[in-house]
Amino acid sequence: MTSPHDPYVFPGRWLAGTSLVLGPVLLLAGVLLRVRFDFFFPDQLAAYDEYPVLMTLSYSAFAAGAVVTAPAVVALAVRVGAAERWWAAVGGTLTLVGLFARTFHAGVDHLAFELVGTLGRNAAVSAVADSYQGFHIFQYVSFAIMLGWIVLAVGAFRSRVLGPPRCVALALMSALPLGVLKGTTPLSIVAVAGLCVALVPLGARILLDGPRPTRRAAARFALAAALVVVLGFVSSLG
């Protein structure tokens, strides 16, 4: 049982376990929801024009998955760092930067879809095509999106946090296509399924190991969850 004098290590048991389970599942859901549509951006915009709810769910799930996976990366890096500090620091940093870049791409995706609704499909395709090579700061860290998972997987292997098959599965995330308005390929499914294989069992183990939450802790969680819902609703108004 955790002593009140033990130092707190972010993200903690409950956030780490939840993130390790939920983040990869959200990413996989986002990838699978758009599997029927062609890969490149004109086809993605056409799909949104015809199926706006489905494509919104797909891209929203993927964007949420990228954010939710961030604490999972921190949790994994902390465990790797107990034995392999260099691999944990470099792998964790690169992977987080890659997730931030994917979140930036998600913002551009959202704007492009909004253009379909306001200007029409053809105008949206033209706007995206004309600005596709436009400058943005995250274009300089595209390598981190791919390399981070490999470095983190090597660290997980060297530290024995994950077994060899799950380290390979983790490294497969480097094969997930990157950029704006990218659809799903067979490689996309393999990459994100690999992430699920690598992280979900670890998250489940973290959640199941250790004592159950006390009534006081459960009440605090319920209060915090209710507050998040209220603040989320308020945020949506502005």
Rosetta blueprint (number, residue, H / E / L):
1 M L
2 T L
3 S L
4 P L
5 H L
6 D L
7 P L
8 Y L
9 V L
10 F L
11 P L
12 G H
13 R H
14 W H
15 L H
16 A H
17 G H
18 T H
19 S H
20 L H
21 V H
22 L H
23 G H
24 P H
25 V H
26 L H
27 L H
28 L H
29 A H
30 G H
31 V H
32 L H
33 L H
34 R L
35 V L
36 R L
37 F L
38 D L
39 F L
40 F L
41 F H
42 P H
43 D H
44 Q H
45 L H
46 A H
47 A H
48 Y H
49 D H
50 E H
51 Y L
52 P H
53 V H
54 L H
55 M H
56 T H
57 L H
58 S H
59 Y H
60 S H
61 A H
62 F H
63 A H
64 A H
65 G H
66 A H
67 V H
68 V H
69 T H
70 A H
71 P H
72 A H
73 V H
74 V H
75 A H
76 L H
77 A H
78 V H
79 R H
80 V H
81 G H
82 A L
83 A L
84 E L
85 R H
86 W H
87 W H
88 A H
89 A H
90 V H
91 G H
92 G H
93 T H
94 L H
95 T H
96 L H
97 V H
98 G H
99 L H
100 F H
101 A H
102 R H
103 T H
104 F H
105 H H
106 A H
107 G H
108 V H
109 D H
110 H H
111 L H
112 A H
113 F H
114 E H
115 L H
116 V H
117 G H
118 T H
119 L H
120 G L
121 R H
122 N H
123 A H
124 A H
125 V H
126 S H
127 A H
128 V H
129 A H
130 D H
131 S H
132 Y L
133 Q L
134 G L
135 F L
136 H L
137 I H
138 F H
139 Q H
140 Y H
141 V H
142 S H
143 F H
144 A H
145 I H
146 M H
147 L H
148 G H
149 W H
150 I H
151 V H
152 L H
153 A H
154 V H
155 G H
156 A H
157 F H
158 R H
159 S L
160 R L
161 V L
162 L L
163 G L
164 P H
165 P H
166 R H
167 C H
168 V H
169 A H
170 L H
171 A H
172 L H
173 M H
174 S H
175 A H
176 L L
177 P L
178 L L
179 G L
180 V L
181 L L
182 K L
183 G L
184 T L
185 T L
186 P H
187 L H
188 S H
189 I H
190 V H
191 A H
192 V H
193 A H
194 G H
195 L H
196 C H
197 V H
198 A H
199 L H
200 V H
201 P H
202 L H
203 G H
204 A H
205 R H
206 I H
207 L H
208 L H
209 D L
210 G L
211 P L
212 R L
213 P L
214 T L
215 R H
216 R H
217 A H
218 A H
219 A H
220 R H
221 F H
222 A H
223 L H
224 A H
225 A H
226 A H
227 L H
228 V H
229 V H
230 V H
231 L H
232 G H
233 F H
234 V H
235 S H
236 S H
237 L H
238 G L
